[in-house]
Amino acid sequence: MASVSVYNVLQSSSTIDSDYARFLQKESVRLAIHVGSEQYSTQSDTVYSYLLKDIMKSVRPWVEELLDSGYRVVFFNGQLDVICGYALTVKMVEALQFNSAEEYKAASRRIWNVNGEVAGYTKTAGNMTEVLVRKAGHMVPSDQPVAAFDLIYRITRNHL
């Protein structure tokens, strides 16, 4: 019996994105991204071991500094993501100390529509926006490609 994926509660842990894996295995793609004959893998124990000491370090001070320096920051989560759950992101964002923290706490959540359908919900204060993408897991672009495109389009044009 397969267990639930930490990336999307509607999938099993044995589910892999075969289109993505096939794409990355193409010789032309491997050549373009300069990986030579290295084969695609969803996890590298070598990379994991090098990053292990950083995994549990908070980046909160850096995020607060970016926000207070005027940089635009957008957090987005898929509704079905377990490993980076939306409720955890909201809790972290609510704890941030930045110029617009009180404005964020008082702000209303707004519906975000794409092609006449609810794609998710947004909440903005100052130069920070937090987004919940409906019907998506950790891999928002593969689960909701149209919504992901709209989200990135709006973010890059400051229309969110």
Secondary structure by P-SEA (a helix, b strand, c coil): ccccccccccccccccaaaaaaaaacaaaaaaaccccbbbbcccaaaaaaacccccccaaaaaaaaaaabbbbbbbbbcccccccaaaaaaaaaaccccaaaaaaabbbbbbbccccccbbbbbcccbbbbbbcccccccccccaaaaaaaaaaaaaccc
